[in-house]
Amino acid sequence: MSKVTLETYGFPASYNKSNKEDVLNFLLNYYSDQSHYLMREKGFSSQFIDLYNDLLKWSFPDSFTFSQKLYHFLHNDTHLKLGYCEICNKKCNFKNITSGYCRFCPKCIYKSSERNSKISIGRTNYWKNIDFNEKERQISLIKSTISNKTIEEKAQISKKMLITKSQKSNDDKKMTSLKMSNSQKNRWGNKSEEEMKIYSENVKSFWKSHPEILKENAKKIKKVFENKSDEEIQNSINKQWETKIKLGTARSSSIEDSIALWLDEINIKYMRNYNKDCRYPFHCDFYLPDIDYFIEIQGYWSHGGHPYDPNNLIDNETLSKWIKKSRMGHKQYTGAIHVWTETDIKKRTFAKNNSINFLEIFSINIDEIKQQILNIL
């Protein structure tokens, strides 16, 4: 059996096997053996004896593979300066000799605007060429894949997601939120009114032709809550809120944030989204423990601007308008009706029946809100 030589692998006759540049150029541009034999220690040491002996004189971390060592050696990187993240300057993952290191570390890869732009363009081009029904088919396929998993597998996935979220810094969370916002702007911002109308009609058409999916979803939701008491439902809501606070995903209005800063400035002790008192088992915007006062800032339009009065003609006219808009498909009005005529009344009645100190502020004016709070201090 004839001996395998470098020429067998396509090594150019004009190249010097003891020259790093020649060997590197050969491995990158000429070498095509899928076994990558010459890039492994056994193959490299048998064909490039001089270079291998020089490589052994170099000092490398114990964690380095032979491919990593060879990469730095052939690139004359004696101080191992290659392979650091372009953003945070931390060591990146090594791919192979031909590709080298990743440009970004695992934490910074999503911060690369160049990478995100390429992915965004790729996704946009991909979905542009797929009709609405095909999109739904792919989404259904993903959902069916998840539904086929066992309860233990789903629990494991959820646990991993929670751990990942909890390990993210506030900057990472803000970055994620900004990406999602920009993604939505890129997706919908450039669409014409006609395109949006066509998309809306496609969505409506899909749900009309698949009423069984809506019914199935409604059954699932009903099944979850039908055997639970009001107290259990409230406890479930409380747990959801506490989890959001731990993960840093709980949302609050800018008005509430401003009031919180002001209370800090005037040294008033307070608790936000407080729900640990059985006298008022709801998420209260602010609780002032020193004077035992519960404060709800009802500045958002869904609170009606004042307490709902079923005997008030103007209130009933407003309610009629909301109901009409809700029936037209404006879901925000459905929620507003529930808040103004049910939830707020329930909270108000609960506070009255338990004789607690309770203040509702129907305003978005910061100075006015501050004054009403000062009146009770």
N, C-alpha and C positions, 0 to 999 in steps of 0.2 A: 504493500500500500504506500503510495507516494506521500511525502511529507507536505502538510498544508503550509503554504507560505503567505506572506502579506499580499503578494500579487493575486493570490486566489481570492482575497477579499476586495480586490480593486484598488490596492494601494498604488498610486502613480509611480512610475519608474524614476521620475525626476525628483521625487520627494525623498527627504532624509529621515529615516525612522528614529534618529537620535535628536531630531529638531522638534521642539514643542509646537511651534506654529504649524509646521507641516502635518504633524500628527493630529492636532486639533482640527485643522482644515479638512483632513481626510475623514475623521470621525463625524464631522458635521455635514459634509457635502458629498462624500463618496461612499461611505460605509453604509450598506443597506441590509446586512444580515440580521434577520428578525430575532435571532437568539441573543444578539448583543454580546457575543462571546468576548470580543476584544475590549469591551468596556467593563468586563468583570475582572477581578484580580488575577485569576488563573490565566485567562487569555492574554491580558495586557502584559503580565510578567514574562510570558513565554515568547512574545513577539517584539516587545519593546524593552529589552533587558536593561539597557543603559538608563533610560528614563525611569524605569521602575526602581532601580537602585537609588537614583536621585530623589525620587518621591519618598522612599523610606527614611531619608535624612530629615524630612520635614516633620514638624510637630503639629498634631491635630488633636482636637477634643476626642475623648473616648466614644462619644455618641455618634461621631461621623461614620458614615458608611464609606466603602471604598470608592463608590461613584462620586460622593461628595469630595473626598480627598483628591481624586483625580481631576475633578472640575476646577478646584482652586489651584492645583499644581499646573495644569495646562494653561491656565489664565495668568500664571505668575503672580498669584495673589498670596504673597508670603504672610501678610498680616491679617488675612481672612476678612477683608473689608467688604467683600461681595455678599449679597444676599440679605440686605437689611431693608426694612419697610420704608417706602418713599414718604410716608406720612409721619409715623411715630418713631422710626429708626430702630425698631425691634427686629430680631432675627425672624426671617420668613421660612416657610416650609420649602424644602428642597424637592424638585421634581425629578430631574435626571440630568445627565451630562449635556445633552443637546439643548434642553430648555432652561437648565439652570434653576434658579430660585424663583418663587412667586414674587411679584412686584410689591404685594401688600401682605401684611400679616392677617390672620383670621379676623381680628377685631376691626381692622381698618379697611378691609376689602369692600365693605358696603359704603365707605365714605368717599371712594374714588368716583369723582364726577365723570371721568372718561368712561369707566366701566359701566356705571349706571346709565349713562347716555346711550351706550351701545345696546345694553339690554332693553332699555325703553324703546329704542327705535326698532329693535328686533321683534319685540312683543307687538308693537303697534302694526308693523308690516305683516306679522303672522295673523293677527286677529282681523285685520282689514280684509283678508282674503277668505275668511270663514264666515258663512252665513249664521244667522241667529240660532237656528235650530241645531247646527253643528256645535255651537258654543255650549248650548244647554246639554247636548249629548255628552260632551266631554266633562262638563261639571257633574252630571249625573253619574258618570263613570267613576269620578273621584269619590263622590259620596257613597256609591255602592261599595267601593274598595274599603272605605272606612267602616261602613255598616257591617261588613263581613268579619271585622275584627272582634275578638272576645272582649268581655268587660275588663278583664285584667290588662289586655293589650292597650285598650283605650285609656285606662287609668294610668298606665305607664307613660303613654304619650302625653297626657295632660300634665303629669308630674314633671316630665322633662321640660315642657313648655313653661311651667311656672318657675322652675329653677333657672331656666335661661333668662326669663323676664326679670326675676329678682336680682340676677347678677349684673344686669345692665345699669350703667350709670345714668344720672339724670340727663347728661349731655347726649348719651346714646338714645334715650327715650325721646328727647326733643328732636334729634336728628331723624329718627324713625317717623315721628309725627309730621315733620317737615317734608320728608320724602313722600309720604302718603298724600299730603296736601298737594305737592307739586305734581304727583302722578295723576291725581284727579283733574288738576288744571290742564295738564298736557293732554289728557284723554278727552275732556269735554270742552276745554276752552276754545279750541280751533274749529269746532263743529258748527256748521251753519244751522239756522233755525229749522230749515227743511230736513237736514240730517237728523236733528234731535227729534223732530216730529215722526220721522220714519222709524227711528229706534223705539220711540215710545209706543207706536202702533204695533211694532213687532213683539214688544214685551206684553202688551195687552192681549194680543192675538195668541201668544203662547199660553198665558194663564187661562184664557177662555177655552182653549183646546185641551187643557190638562187640569180640569177641575178636581180630578182624583188626588192630585198632589196637594192642592189646597186643603182638601178634606182630611187627608192623611196627616198633614202638619197640624191642623186644628185638633185632631184626635189626640196626637202626641202631647200637645200643650195641655189639653183638658185632663188627660190621664195623669200628668204630673201633679196638677193642682186639685183634682177633684176629691182626693182623700185627705187633703191637708186642711187643718183648722186655720182661722185667721192669724192666730198666734204663730203657727208654724210657717205660714207664708211670710209674715213680717220678719221672723228670725232668719229665713232664707235670704230675704232682701238685705238684712243687716250684715249677714256673712259675706254677701257679694260686695257690699260697700267696703267692709273692712279689708277684704282681699285687694280691692282696687287701691285703697289707701296704702297698703303694704307695698304694692307693685308700683306705686306712683302714677297710676292711670286714672285716679279719681278726678273728675272735672269739677271746676267751680267757676262762678262768674267773676268777671273783672271787678264788679261792684263789691262782691264779698271779699275779694282779695284786698281791695282798697280799704275797706272797713277794718279788716284784720290788722293791716299795717298801722292804721290810725289808733286802734285799741292798744297795740304794742307801744306806740309813742306816748300815750297818756297813762300807761301802766295799769291797764284794766285786764284782769285775768279772765280768760274766756276759753271755751272749747268749741271747735267747729264740727258740724255734722254730728252733734251729740245725740246719742240714742240709748244711754245707759240708765235712764230713769223710767220706772214703770208708770209714773204719773203722765208721761208723755213719750210713748214708745215709738216715736218717729224720728227721722233724721232732721234735727233742728239746726238751722243755719248757724246760730250762735247761742251758747248757753253761758250766762255769767254766774259762776258759782258763788261769788261773794254776796250777791244780792238775790240769788236763786231766781233768775229771770231767763225765760225762754224767748228768743227773738227769731222771727221768720221774716226775711226780706222778700216780699212778693212783688219785685219790680218787673219781672218778665210779663209780657202781654197776656200769657195764658192764665194769669191770676185775675184778669178782668179789670185791674185798676182799683178795685174795691171789693169787699165781700159780696158774694152773689145774694140777691134778694128775690125769691120767687114771686113776691107780690109787687115788684117794681116793674113798671111797663117798659122802661128803657132797657133794663137788664134782660127782660124776656125778648125784646126785639134783637138785642145783641146775640142772645142764645140762638134765636131763629136763624140769624145770618150764619152763625158758626155751624149749625146743623146742616144748613143748605150746602155750605162749602165742603163739609165733611162728606156728604152724600155724592158730591162731585168728584171725590177721590183725593181731597186734600187731607192727608192723614194727620197733619199737625193740628188741625181743628178738632179732630176726634180726640186727640190727647188733651187739648185745651179744655174741651167740654168736661172731660172727666176730672181734670184738675180743679176747675173753677166751681163746678156744681156738686162734686162728690168729695174728692180728697181734701181740699181746703176746708170744707164744711165739717168733715169728719175730725180733722185736727182741731178746729176751732171749738167744736162741741166737746171733744175729749178734754181740752184745756179748761173749759168752763166747768165741766162736771167734776174735775179734780181740784178745782179752785187754785190753780197755779198762776204765777205771775207770767203773763203771756202778752207779747207785743208783736203785732203784724205791721209791717211798714210797706205801704203800697206806693213806692216811689223809686225812680232811678237817679234822682238827684242826690249826689254824695253829701252835700251840705245839709240837705233836708233830713237825710237818714241819720247823719251824725247828731243833729239837733234833737231828733226824737229819742235817740239813745241817751243823750245827755239829760233829757227830761226825767228819765227813770233812775239816774245814778244818784 
